[in-house]
Amino acid sequence: MFDNGQDGRVTVTGTATLIVEGQGNGVTIAVLNTHATEVIALGGPDVTFAEGYPLSGGAAIGYVADDGDDLYGISDGSSVVAAVLRQGV
């Protein structure tokens, strides 16, 4: 298990947590909220639970990253595991 912003699993808490560290243009990223019910809010380093993009429990999101696109997540205070997959690194 990786808990450092790389491929694998990252534990997201009530503090903004680095989920994906930007690696370069054209890298495809998939993030899965592995919890059944808890929500993760996604955004930049200053993301808040109220203002972030909500990723519901069991939901996934995919995107193509630009150079330096770091993705952070935050929960409502619970520990929620996000699974991360990168393609094209």
N, C-alpha and C positions, 0 to 999 in steps of 0.2 A: 504494500500500500504506500502510495506517495501522498504526502501531506504538505507539499511545498509549491503548489502552483504549476505542477507538471502533469503529464498523463497519469491517470489513476484516480484516486479519491482524495477529496479535500473536505475537511470538516469546517463547515460554516457556522459561525456563532453570532452573538449579538454585537460584535465589533466587525467593521468592514474587513473582509478576509480576501486575500488574493486567490482567485480561482484559476485564472489563466494569465500567464505572463506573455506579453506580445513577442512573437518570434519572427515576424516578417510578413510581407505581402503575400496574399494568396493561400495562407494556411487555413484549412477548414477546421472549425472547432465545433464539437458537440458537447453540451452540458446537460446532464440528467440529474434531476432532484430525486434522490433515491428514497426519500421519506414518503410514506403513503399519504400524509395529510398536511404536514408542515410546509409553509411557503418560504422560498428564498427570494429576496429582492436583489436584482442585479443592477450594476452600474459601474461608475468610476470609483476612485479611491475614497471619495467623500460620500458614497452611497448611504442613504438611510433606508430603514425598513419602510417608512411611509412614502418615500419619493422614488424608490427604485422600481425597475421593471419586475413585476411579480412572476415567479416561476412556481406554479402550484406543485403540490406533492405528486410525484410520479410523472411529471411533465418533463419534456426535453426541449431544448432550443439548439439550433445550429446556425452558424454564420461563417462568413469568410472574413478573416481578420486582415487589417492593414498593419503595416509596420508599427510596432509600439503599442498596439491595442491591448492594454491590460484590462481584465475583467474581474471585478470584485463582487462579492455577495455578502449579504447580511441576513440574519434570521431575526425572529422576535425575541431572541435570547436562548432558544433551544439549540442544541447541537444537531445540525442537519448535514448529512453527507451528500456532496455533489460528485458525481462521476464525470470525468473529463476524458475526451478522446480527441486527438489531433491527427490530421492527415495532411501530408505534404510538407512536413517539417524538414 
